[in-house]
Amino acid sequence: MAILAVLAYHLDPRWLPGGFLGVDIFFVISGFLITSLLVRERARTGRVDLPGFWLRRARRLLPALIACVLASTLLARLVETDLLVGVGRQLLGALTFTTNWVEISAGTDYFSSTSPQLFLTFWSLAVEEQFYLFWPLACLGLLAAFPRAAARAALLAGVAGLSAALMALRLDPEAPTRVYYGTDTHLSGLMIGAALAMLLLGPSRAGTRSALWEKHRRAVIGGSLITLAVGLLTLEESSPLTFRGGILLISLLTGVLILAAVDRPGRLRQALELPPLRWIGERSYGLYLWHWPVVLLVSAEYAVEPGSPAYLWTRGFALVTTVAVADLSYRFLETPVRRHGFRGVASALRAWAWHGAAWRGRLVAGTALAAVLALVAVVLTAPERTSTEDLITANAAAATLPGPVATSTPRTTPTPTASSGPVARPGFTMPTGQEIDAVGDSLMVGAVHALRAYFPGIRIDAESNRRWRQGLAVASTRAATMRRAVILGLGTNGGVDAAAVEKTITALGPDRMVVILTLHGRFSRIATDNAALRAIAARHPNVAIADWHAALVGTSGNLQSDGIHSSIRGAHLYSKVIRQAFADLSLRLTGKPVTLKPVPGP
């Protein structure tokens, strides 16, 4: 269940907006299983073999991780070098299991698609490994200090609540990655699983078979499943509610379902033990490791925007490739190392490579050495910035140059209401470039040259990472001197703030022509954000929507490798959509059709 949710989210966040919470489902499972192993070993032998425990974790995690890192990095060099930006830092985090803290220090945004990272998902492996490293020691101390299972479980539940409270209190809604990545703020699921293990392995299962549970067991299981499904469908990454109780709720519901599954035979256990689900579960680690690099590589190689059968084929190809690679990893890498250990596998490989055919040994050794040298070369030559960042940097100065004093001012004419029907407004003819101001974010920065080709004399004020509330500040400050037509292209970062949009339109006044661009990207919020923009525009007769999102549906070649910013060709489409929106708005307000001359494009 956990890995399927994560797969759906990363294939396309709009398919399962809360699918990233599958990681929290797994955290609870992991806390439960690891604690169960430790408690059982201590009860059986009176001690815990810590070196043995850590060696088993290394056997489980390292072989597949190293293979994934090596193959993904080399393939990225062949497919799309933008994916290698920061790869040295990512490799350091991946191989030391500190990805979460390394990326926090680097200011990475997990929920941003503007600069996708090859090993983005390794943050959760880092949290897991840190748990594996320190939890056995803490668990032994807990068993020694608190003889009663209920007391141990209560203490762990308190730690879970404290971690959840830290996440809620330290949350910055515009930058939730710190509390999402932090081991301190994302410990609740692991602790809930550990607390459940303490209860179930205690004397008489420490009250988990109470009369209340026996009476309402089926209803609680059904309610938990339904609530969990609703959470995965509705708890989006942009909602503060997700981090202020949502993750804790998902973790608690998972704990209930684990209890129900191990409590006794029943329909839930039967369902979870179905062969297809067992097959997926056995390969869940490989699926998690490989799916994100595969999605990025496939998206870079086959850059098709959502809305066409070709896009669905690319998602299907990424899924099939992930499953195939994870199965190969499970059969020929993970399972042999788990059964025979590092030395056993190395000895078997050495015997096969050198027995009776020296060329095989030389081939294996040469291939391994070449792969390592290639990896080093790729890391040393990796770009420092993506091509999108280079384009935005190059255009940034042009997007913020002060323009001439406005050559025209809004003409005051009777303003119709939304219900008064069409009214001719002569002052709302199609504007020229010298009558247009544009306020936007990095998407507009990337399209500067095309905007100037379509609107000679346009005045542009655009900055990377600008949000709607910052756009409101620009509009409010410059309202008196802004031209009679305004383009607003904001919301790529942080989404649509409906109140800020309304205030921006109010600040500009009813006598300016205003065009607002819809948003595009594989964000779960895209549909609701664009619906909000359309609803706001419908309330203002002088406002029109330039549907950038609709213009991209099913196309290819119009976006950079990040799937957000326009390519050179896409910048012309971006400008064309805006010009058409002004023409439609002018026709609506004046009753006169507008003839648009073609603009040479790439």
C-alpha positions in Angstrom: 0.0 0.0 0.0 2.8 2.4 0.9 4.9 1.9 -2.2 1.9 2.0 -4.6 0.8 5.3 -3.1 4.3 6.8 -3.6 4.5 5.4 -7.1 1.2 7.0 -8.1 2.2 10.4 -6.6 5.6 10.5 -8.4 4.2 9.3 -11.7 1.8 12.3 -11.6 0.9 14.1 -8.4 -2.6 14.8 -9.7 -3.4 11.1 -9.7 -3.0 10.8 -5.9 -2.3 14.2 -4.3 -1.5 12.7 -0.9 0.5 9.7 -2.3 3.7 11.0 -0.8 2.3 10.1 2.6 3.0 6.5 1.7 6.4 7.1 3.2 4.7 7.7 6.5 2.8 4.4 6.2 6.2 2.7 5.8 7.7 4.6 8.7 5.1 3.0 11.0 5.7 -0.4 9.5 9.4 0.0 9.9 9.2 1.2 13.5 7.0 -1.8 14.3 9.1 -4.4 12.6 12.5 -3.2 13.8 11.3 -2.9 17.4 9.7 -6.4 17.2 13.1 -7.8 16.1 15.0 -6.2 18.9 12.4 -7.0 21.6 12.2 -10.7 20.5 15.9 -11.2 20.3 16.4 -9.7 23.8 13.6 -11.9 25.2 15.1 -15.0 23.5 18.8 -14.5 24.3 18.9 -11.9 27.0 20.9 -9.6 24.8 20.9 -8.0 21.3 23.7 -8.6 18.9 24.1 -5.0 17.7 27.0 -5.6 15.2 24.8 -8.4 13.7 21.8 -6.2 13.6 23.6 -3.4 11.8 25.3 -5.8 9.4 21.9 -7.2 8.4 20.6 -3.7 7.7 23.7 -3.0 5.6 23.1 -6.2 3.6 19.5 -5.1 3.0 20.2 -1.6 2.0 23.6 -1.0 0.5 23.8 -3.3 -2.6 20.7 -2.1 -4.3 21.4 1.5 -3.3 24.9 1.5 -4.7 23.7 -0.1 -8.0 20.9 2.5 -8.3 23.3 5.4 -7.7 25.8 4.2 -10.2 23.4 3.3 -13.0 21.2 6.4 -12.5 24.1 8.8 -12.5 25.7 7.3 -15.6 22.4 7.2 -17.5 21.6 10.8 -16.5 24.8 11.8 -18.2 23.6 10.3 -21.4 20.0 11.5 -21.2 19.9 14.9 -19.5 22.8 16.6 -17.8 20.4 19.0 -16.0 19.7 16.0 -13.7 23.3 16.0 -12.5 23.2 19.5 -10.9 24.3 19.0 -7.3 24.9 15.3 -7.9 28.1 15.4 -5.8 26.2 16.6 -2.8 23.4 14.1 -3.5 25.9 11.2 -3.7 27.5 12.3 -0.4 24.0 12.2 1.3 23.0 8.9 -0.3 26.2 7.0 0.6 26.3 8.3 4.1 22.5 8.2 4.7 22.4 11.9 5.6 20.4 13.0 2.5 17.7 14.7 4.6 20.2 16.9 6.6 22.4 17.6 3.6 19.5 18.8 1.5 18.1 20.9 4.4 21.5 22.6 4.6 21.4 23.2 0.8 17.9 24.7 1.0 16.4 22.1 -1.3 12.6 22.1 -1.7 11.2 18.5 -1.9 7.8 19.7 -3.2 9.2 21.8 -6.1 9.4 20.5 -9.6 11.4 23.4 -11.0 14.8 21.7 -10.3 14.2 17.9 -9.9 16.9 15.9 -8.2 18.0 12.5 -9.2 18.0 11.1 -5.7 15.3 13.2 -4.1 13.6 10.3 -2.5 16.6 9.1 -0.6 15.8 11.5 2.3 13.5 8.9 3.8 16.2 6.2 3.5 18.4 8.6 5.5 15.8 8.9 8.3 15.4 5.1 8.3 19.1 4.5 8.6 19.5 7.1 11.3 16.7 5.2 13.1 18.5 1.9 12.6 21.7 3.3 14.0 20.4 4.9 17.2 17.2 3.1 18.0 18.7 -0.3 19.1 20.6 1.5 21.8 17.6 3.6 22.9 15.4 0.5 22.8 17.7 -1.5 25.1 17.8 1.4 27.5 14.0 1.6 27.4 13.6 -2.1 28.1 15.9 -1.9 31.0 14.4 1.2 32.6 10.7 0.4 32.2 9.7 -3.2 32.9 6.1 -2.6 32.0 5.2 -2.7 28.3 2.4 -0.1 28.7 4.8 2.4 30.3 7.3 2.0 27.4 4.5 2.4 24.8 3.2 5.5 26.6 6.6 7.1 26.6 7.1 6.3 22.9 3.6 7.7 22.1 4.7 10.9 23.9 7.8 11.1 21.8 5.6 10.7 18.7 3.3 13.5 19.9 6.3 15.8 20.6 7.7 15.2 17.1 4.4 15.9 15.5 4.0 19.1 17.6 7.5 20.2 16.5 6.5 19.7 12.9 3.3 21.7 13.4 5.0 24.6 15.3 8.1 24.9 13.1 6.2 24.7 9.8 6.8 27.4 7.3 3.8 26.9 4.9 5.9 28.4 2.1 8.8 26.1 2.8 7.7 22.9 4.5 10.7 20.9 3.5 12.6 21.5 6.8 9.9 19.9 8.9 9.2 17.2 6.3 12.9 16.2 6.0 14.0 16.6 9.6 14.4 13.5 11.6 13.4 15.4 14.7 10.1 16.6 13.2 9.3 13.4 11.3 9.8 10.8 14.0 6.1 10.3 14.8 5.5 7.3 12.5 8.5 5.4 13.6 7.6 6.0 17.3 4.0 4.9 16.8 5.2 1.7 15.2 7.6 1.1 18.0 5.0 1.8 20.6 2.7 -0.7 19.0 5.4 -3.4 19.0 6.0 -2.8 22.7 2.3 -3.4 23.4 1.9 -6.4 21.2 5.0 -8.1 22.6 4.2 -7.3 26.2 2.5 -9.7 28.7 -1.0 -10.5 27.5 -0.3 -8.2 24.6 -0.6 -5.2 27.0 -4.3 -4.7 26.7 -4.6 -4.6 22.9 -7.4 -7.1 23.2 -9.6 -5.0 25.3 -13.4 -5.4 25.3 -13.8 -2.1 23.5 -11.5 -3.3 20.7 -13.3 -6.6 20.5 -16.7 -4.9 20.2 -15.8 -2.3 17.6 -12.9 -4.0 15.8 -14.6 -4.3 12.4 -16.0 -0.7 12.4 -12.6 0.7 13.4 -10.8 -1.3 10.7 -13.3 -0.1 8.0 -13.2 3.5 9.2 -9.4 3.5 9.3 -9.2 2.2 5.7 -11.7 4.7 4.5 -10.1 7.6 6.3 -6.6 6.6 5.1 -7.9 6.5 1.5 -9.5 9.9 1.9 -6.2 11.3 3.4 -4.2 10.0 0.4 -6.7 11.6 -1.9 -6.9 15.0 -0.2 -3.9 15.8 2.0 -1.9 17.9 -0.5 1.7 19.0 0.0 0.5 22.7 -0.2 -1.9 22.4 2.7 -0.6 23.3 6.2 -3.2 20.8 7.5 -1.0 18.0 6.1 1.9 19.0 8.4 -0.3 20.1 11.3 -2.0 16.8 12.1 -2.4 15.1 8.7 0.8 13.1 8.9 0.2 12.1 12.5 -3.3 11.0 11.5 -2.0 8.8 8.7 0.5 7.3 11.0 -2.1 6.5 13.7 -4.4 4.9 11.1 -1.5 2.8 9.9 -0.9 1.6 13.4 -4.5 0.6 13.7 -4.3 -1.4 10.5 -1.1 -3.1 11.6 -2.8 -4.1 14.8 -5.8 -5.5 12.9 -3.6 -7.4 10.5 -1.4 -9.1 13.1 -4.1 -9.4 15.8 -5.8 -12.5 14.3 -6.7 -14.0 10.9 -9.3 -12.0 9.0 -10.2 -10.4 5.7 -7.6 -7.6 6.1 -4.8 -10.1 6.6 -6.1 -12.3 3.7 -6.2 -9.3 1.4 -2.7 -8.2 2.4 -1.4 -11.8 1.8 -2.7 -12.0 -1.7 0.2 -13.1 -4.0 0.3 -9.9 -6.1 0.5 -7.7 -2.9 3.1 -10.0 -1.3 5.2 -9.8 -4.6 5.0 -6.0 -4.6 5.8 -5.8 -0.8 8.9 -8.1 -1.2 10.2 -5.7 -3.9 9.1 -2.5 -2.3 12.6 -1.3 -1.4 13.8 -1.7 -5.0 10.6 -0.1 -6.3 11.2 2.9 -4.0 14.9 3.2 -4.9 14.5 3.0 -8.7 11.2 4.7 -9.4 12.1 8.3 -9.1 15.3 8.2 -11.2 13.4 6.2 -13.8 10.5 8.7 -13.9 13.0 11.6 -14.3 15.0 9.9 -17.1 11.9 8.8 -19.0 10.4 12.3 -18.6 13.6 13.9 -20.0 13.8 11.4 -22.9 10.1 11.6 -23.8 9.1 15.1 -22.9 5.3 15.0 -23.5 2.9 17.1 -21.6 -0.2 15.7 -19.9 -3.4 15.4 -21.8 -2.6 13.0 -24.6 -2.3 9.2 -25.0 1.5 9.7 -25.5 1.8 11.1 -22.0 0.0 8.0 -20.5 2.4 5.8 -22.5 5.4 7.5 -21.0 4.0 7.0 -17.5 3.3 3.4 -18.3 6.8 2.9 -19.7 8.3 4.4 -16.5 6.2 2.1 -14.3 7.0 -1.1 -16.3 10.7 -0.2 -16.3 10.7 0.4 -12.6 9.0 -2.9 -11.8 11.4 -4.8 -14.1 14.5 -3.2 -12.7 13.3 -3.7 -9.1 12.6 -7.4 -9.8 16.0 -7.9 -11.3 17.6 -6.2 -8.3 15.6 -8.3 -5.9 16.4 -11.6 -7.6 20.1 -11.1 -8.5 21.4 -8.6 -6.0 19.4 -8.1 -2.9 18.4 -11.7 -2.2 21.9 -13.2 -2.8 23.5 -10.7 -0.5 20.9 -11.2 2.2 21.3 -15.0 2.1 25.1 -15.3 1.7 26.5 -12.0 2.9 28.9 -9.7 1.2 31.8 -12.2 1.5 29.8 -15.1 0.2 28.6 -13.2 -2.9 32.1 -11.8 -3.5 33.6 -15.3 -3.3 30.9 -16.7 -5.6 31.5 -13.9 -8.1 35.2 -14.3 -7.9 35.0 -18.1 -8.5 32.7 -17.6 -11.5 34.8 -14.8 -13.0 38.2 -16.6 -12.7 37.3 -20.3 -12.9 38.4 -21.7 -16.2 38.2 -18.5 -18.1 40.5 -15.7 -17.2 38.9 -13.3 -19.7 35.7 -13.3 -17.6 37.6 -12.1 -14.6 39.4 -9.4 -16.6 36.0 -8.3 -18.1 34.3 -8.1 -14.7 37.2 -6.2 -13.1 37.6 -3.9 -16.2 33.9 -3.2 -16.3 33.8 -2.4 -12.5 36.8 -0.1 -12.8 35.4 1.7 -15.9 32.1 2.3 -14.1 33.8 3.8 -11.1 36.0 6.0 -13.2 33.1 7.1 -15.3 31.1 7.9 -12.1 34.0 10.0 -10.8 34.3 11.8 -14.2 30.6 12.5 -14.3 30.6 14.0 -10.8 33.7 16.1 -11.5 32.2 17.5 -14.7 28.6 17.9 -13.6 27.1 21.3 -14.3 26.6 23.7 -11.4 23.3 25.0 -12.7 20.6 23.7 -15.0 20.0 25.1 -18.4 16.8 26.6 -17.1 18.7 28.4 -14.4 21.2 29.7 -16.9 18.4 31.0 -19.1 16.7 32.7 -16.2 20.0 34.2 -15.0 20.7 35.5 -18.5 17.3 37.1 -18.8 17.0 38.4 -15.2 18.6 41.7 -15.9 16.4 42.3 -18.9 13.3 41.4 -16.9 14.0 44.0 -14.2 15.4 46.9 -16.3 13.5 50.2 -15.5 11.2 51.1 -18.4 10.2 54.5 -19.7 7.5 56.4 -18.0 4.1 55.1 -19.0 3.0 56.5 -22.3 -0.7 55.9 -21.6 -2.9 55.9 -18.6 -6.2 54.1 -18.0 -9.2 55.8 -19.5 -12.1 56.1 -17.2 -15.2 54.7 -18.8 -18.4 53.3 -17.3 -17.6 49.9 -15.7 -20.3 47.3 -16.4 -21.2 44.7 -13.8 -21.0 41.0 -14.4 -24.7 40.9 -14.9 -25.3 44.0 -17.0 -24.4 42.3 -20.3 -22.0 43.6 -23.0 -21.2 47.3 -22.9 -19.1 49.0 -25.6 -15.9 50.4 -23.9 -13.9 52.4 -26.4 -10.9 52.8 -24.0 -10.3 49.1 -24.1 -8.9 48.6 -27.6 -6.1 46.1 -28.2 -3.0 47.5 -26.4 0.4 47.9 -28.0 3.5 46.8 -26.2 4.2 50.4 -25.0 0.8 50.2 -23.2 1.5 47.0 -21.3 3.1 46.3 -18.0 4.0 42.7 -17.0 4.5 41.4 -13.5 5.6 37.8 -13.0 7.9 35.1 -11.7 10.7 33.0 -13.2 8.4 31.7 -16.0 8.0 35.2 -17.3 11.8 35.8 -16.8 12.4 32.9 -19.2 10.1 34.3 -21.8 11.4 37.9 -21.8 12.7 38.0 -25.4 9.6 36.4 -26.9 7.4 38.9 -24.9 9.3 41.7 -26.4 9.0 40.3 -29.9 5.2 40.1 -29.5 4.8 43.3 -27.6 7.6 45.8 -28.6 8.0 48.4 -25.8 6.5 46.2 -23.1 7.7 46.9 -19.5 8.5 43.8 -17.6 9.0 43.3 -13.8 9.7 39.7 -13.1 11.7 37.8 -10.5 12.4 34.1 -9.7 10.4 32.7 -6.8 7.9 35.6 -6.8 4.6 34.7 -5.3 1.1 36.3 -5.5 1.5 38.3 -2.3 4.7 39.8 -3.7 3.0 40.6 -6.9 0.3 42.3 -4.9 3.0 44.5 -3.3 4.3 45.5 -6.8 0.8 46.3 -8.0 0.0 48.3 -5.0 3.2 50.3 -5.0 3.2 51.1 -8.7 -0.6 51.3 -9.3 -0.5 55.1 -10.0 2.1 54.7 -12.8 1.2 51.4 -14.4 0.1 51.3 -17.9 -3.5 50.6 -19.1 -2.9 46.9 -19.7 -1.3 44.5 -17.3 -0.1 40.9 -17.5 0.0 38.9 -14.3 2.0 35.6 -14.4 2.4 34.4 -10.8 1.7 31.3 -8.7 4.3 28.8 -10.0 5.8 29.0 -6.5 3.4 28.5 -3.7 0.2 28.3 -5.8 -2.7 30.7 -6.0 -3.5 32.9 -3.1 -7.1 33.9 -4.0 -7.2 36.8 -1.5 -3.9 38.2 -2.9 -5.2 37.9 -6.5 -8.4 39.7 -5.7 -6.5 42.5 -3.9 -4.1 42.8 -6.9 -7.0 43.2 -9.3 -8.6 45.8 -7.0 -5.3 47.7 -6.7 -5.1 47.9 -10.5 -8.6 49.1 -10.8 -11.5 48.4 -13.1 -10.2 50.7 -15.9 -7.2 48.6 -16.8 -7.1 45.5 -19.1 -5.7 42.6 -17.0 -4.6 39.3 -18.3 -3.8 36.5 -15.9 -1.9 33.4 -16.9 -3.0 29.9 -15.7 -0.4 27.7 -14.1 1.2 24.6 -15.5 3.2 21.8 -13.9 2.8 18.3 -12.4 1.5 19.7 -9.2 -1.5 18.2 -7.5 -2.8 21.7 -6.9 -2.9 22.7 -10.6 -6.6 22.0 -11.2 -7.8 23.8 -8.1 -5.4 26.7 -8.6 -6.5 27.3 -12.2 -10.2 26.9 -11.3 -9.7 29.6 -8.6 -8.1 32.0 -11.2 -10.9 31.4 -13.7 -13.5 32.0 -11.0 -11.8 35.3 -10.0 -11.5 36.5 -13.6 -15.2 35.7 -14.2 -16.1 38.3 -11.5 -14.2 41.1 -13.2 -15.3 42.3 -16.7 -11.8 43.8 -17.3 -9.9 40.6 -16.6 -9.2 37.7 -19.0 -7.5 34.4 -18.6 -4.5 33.4 -20.8 -4.7 29.7 -20.6 -1.1 28.7 -20.7 -1.9 25.3 -19.2 -4.5 24.4 -21.8 -2.1 25.5 -24.6 0.5 22.9 -23.5 -1.8 19.9 -23.2 -0.4 17.0 -25.3 2.4 19.0 -26.8 6.2 18.4 -26.6 9.2 20.6 -27.0 7.7 23.7 -25.4 9.2 23.3 -22.0 12.6 22.9 -20.4 13.7 19.7 -18.9 12.1 20.7 -15.5 8.7 20.5 -17.1 7.8 24.0 -15.9 9.7 26.7 -17.7 9.3 27.4 -21.4 11.8 26.5 -24.0 12.6 29.1 -26.7 9.7 27.7 -28.8 7.5 27.5 -25.7 8.2 31.2 -24.9 6.7 32.2 -28.2 3.6 30.0 -27.4 3.5 31.7 -24.0 3.5 35.1 -25.6 1.0 34.1 -28.3 -1.5 32.9 -25.6 -1.2 36.2 -23.8 -1.7 38.2 -27.0 -4.8 36.2 -27.9 -6.2 36.8 -24.4 -5.8 40.6 -24.9 -7.5 40.3 -28.3 -10.4 38.4 -26.8 -10.8 40.8 -23.9 -10.8 43.8 -26.3 -13.5 42.2 -28.4 -15.5 41.5 -25.4 -15.3 45.1 -24.1 -15.4 47.1 -27.4 -17.3 44.8 -29.7 -14.6 45.2 -32.3 -12.7 42.1 -33.6 -8.9 42.3 -33.5 -6.6 41.2 -36.3 -3.4 39.7 -35.1 -0.3 39.7 -37.3 1.9 36.7 -37.3 5.2 37.0 -35.4 8.2 35.0 -36.7 9.2 32.3 -34.3 11.9 29.7 -33.9 
